[in-house]
């Protein structure tokens, strides 16, 4: 008798839009679906949120904060934009009565009606917690290590959006 052969059974837990009804943060997403999520759906959400919430009511407090801290003139708009998104995400989760993500889903019901995975992912997005990072090491313009400013924990980052502006080493950024 010979030695029994070891047979490895690998089960991929990759999420796909047409086979998955619920977004699971701990499962990988297919490359094609990631492209749709980042380059199409989230881009549409950002345009929607910017159009709806980037107004005088929401900006007045943020502008006052920016002016109090006297950043360089060329940094003011970037700071204002980052604070806007941080505030929007902070106000959206984790348990608001109605978030900007809920509003987007509701206002785009017709487009999203046959996309339960995308709707589930958008609902999960409202649970993000905004954080601030600095770039510790850059492997390339799309791959780098971000370090949490408060906890000093490192995070490997891969940027899939081809239109994103790559960060510079040592610069700060925000995320979730």
C-alpha positions in Angstrom: 0.0 0.0 0.0 1.2 3.4 -0.9 0.9 6.6 1.0 -2.5 8.3 0.9 -2.5 11.4 -1.2 -3.4 14.7 0.3 -6.1 16.4 -1.6 -6.6 20.1 -1.0 -10.0 21.5 -1.4 -10.1 25.2 -1.8 -13.3 27.0 -1.7 -13.2 30.6 -3.0 -15.4 32.9 -0.9 -15.4 35.6 -3.6 -18.5 37.8 -3.7 -20.1 38.4 -7.1 -22.9 40.8 -7.9 -25.2 38.2 -9.4 -24.7 35.4 -6.9 -24.5 37.4 -3.6 -27.4 39.1 -2.0 -25.6 40.5 1.1 -22.3 42.3 1.2 -19.8 40.6 3.6 -16.9 42.8 4.5 -14.7 39.8 5.3 -15.1 38.2 1.9 -13.1 39.4 -1.2 -14.9 41.0 -4.1 -14.2 40.1 -7.7 -12.1 42.5 -9.7 -15.0 43.3 -12.1 -17.4 44.0 -9.3 -14.8 46.1 -7.4 -14.5 48.2 -10.6 -18.3 48.7 -10.7 -18.4 49.5 -7.0 -15.6 52.1 -7.0 -15.6 53.6 -10.5 -19.4 53.6 -11.1 -21.6 53.3 -8.0 -19.4 55.1 -5.5 -18.6 57.8 -8.1 -22.3 58.3 -8.6 -22.9 58.4 -4.8 -20.1 61.1 -4.5 -21.7 63.3 -7.2 -25.1 62.8 -5.6 -23.8 63.7 -2.1 -21.8 66.6 -3.3 -24.8 68.0 -5.2 -27.2 67.5 -2.3 -25.1 68.3 0.8 -22.3 70.7 -0.3 -24.4 73.7 0.4 -24.2 76.9 2.6 -25.9 75.2 5.6 -23.3 72.4 5.8 -20.3 74.5 4.7 -20.7 77.5 7.0 -19.4 75.7 10.1 -16.7 73.9 8.2 -15.5 77.2 6.6 -15.4 78.8 10.0 -13.2 76.0 11.3 -10.9 76.2 8.3 -10.5 80.0 8.7 -9.8 79.7 12.4 -6.8 77.5 11.7 -5.3 79.7 8.9 -4.1 77.0 6.5 -2.1 78.0 3.5 -4.3 79.4 0.7 -3.6 76.5 -1.6 -4.6 74.0 1.1 -7.9 75.6 2.1 -10.2 74.0 -0.5 -8.7 70.6 0.0 -9.1 70.8 3.7 -12.7 72.0 3.3 -13.5 69.1 0.9 -11.9 66.5 3.2 -13.8 67.9 6.2 -17.0 67.9 4.2 -16.6 64.2 3.4 -15.5 63.4 7.0 -18.5 65.2 8.4 -20.9 63.5 5.9 -19.6 60.0 6.8 -19.5 60.8 10.5 -23.1 61.9 10.4 -24.2 58.9 8.4 -23.3 56.1 10.7 -23.5 53.8 12.3 -27.2 54.2 13.4 -28.7 57.4 12.0 -32.4 57.5 11.3 -31.7 58.3 7.7 -28.2 58.7 6.1 -27.0 60.1 2.9 -26.5 56.4 1.8 -30.1 55.7 2.5 -31.2 58.8 0.6 -29.0 57.7 -2.4 -30.5 54.2 -2.4 -34.1 55.6 -2.1 -33.5 58.2 -4.8 -31.9 55.6 -7.1 -34.4 52.9 -6.4 -35.2 52.2 -10.1 -31.5 51.8 -11.0 -30.7 49.7 -7.9 -33.9 47.6 -7.7 -32.2 44.5 -9.2 -28.9 45.0 -7.4 -29.4 43.7 -3.8 -25.6 43.3 -3.4 -24.9 46.9 -4.3 -27.7 48.1 -2.0 -26.3 46.0 0.8 -22.8 47.3 0.2 -24.0 50.9 0.3 -25.9 50.3 3.5 -22.6 48.8 4.9 -20.8 52.0 3.8 -22.7 54.0 6.4 -20.9 52.1 9.2 -17.5 53.4 8.3 -15.7 55.4 10.9 -13.7 58.3 9.4 -10.0 58.3 10.4 -6.9 60.2 9.6 -3.7 58.6 8.2 -0.3 59.6 7.0 1.6 57.8 4.3 4.4 55.8 5.8 5.8 53.9 2.8 5.0 54.0 -0.9 5.5 50.9 -3.0 4.0 52.7 -6.0 1.4 55.4 -6.8 -1.4 52.9 -6.2 0.1 50.8 -3.4 1.3 52.2 -0.1 1.2 51.8 3.7 -1.0 54.2 5.6 -0.5 54.8 9.3 -3.4 55.7 11.6 -2.4 59.1 13.2 -4.0 58.2 16.6 -3.2 54.5 17.0 -0.1 54.2 14.8 -1.5 51.0 13.3 -0.4 50.4 9.7 -2.7 49.6 6.9 -1.7 48.3 3.4 -3.6 50.2 0.8 -4.3 49.5 -2.9 -6.0 52.2 -4.8 -8.2 50.8 -7.6 -9.6 54.1 -8.9 -7.4 55.0 -11.9 -8.4 58.7 -11.6 -7.4 59.0 -7.9 -4.5 61.4 -7.2 -1.7 59.4 -5.6 -0.6 60.6 -2.2 3.0 61.6 -1.4 5.1 59.9 1.3 4.7 61.7 4.7 1.5 63.4 3.7 -1.8 62.9 5.6 -5.0 61.6 4.3 -8.3 60.4 5.7 -10.2 57.2 5.3 -12.2 54.7 7.2 
